[in-house]
């Protein structure tokens, strides 16, 4: 399992597992539980590159980033 510290968002960490080129599991530590669980459920089984493409530039309120965007950055670093 990969673990990353986030920056500028409510979640303090994101944990994820990758199998081949597919996302196997994602867990956000902190943040909005319903949104985090919903997002995690939607991207499990998706390709890493597709998830990066869809989530990379998502913003949260007036912030320049978001939990989904932080996940995309972590997945890019994984690649």
ABEGO torsion letter per residue (X at the ends): XBBBBBBGBABABBBBBBBEABBABBBBBEEBAAAAAAAAAAABGBBAAAAAAAAAABBBEABABBAAAAAAAAAAAAX
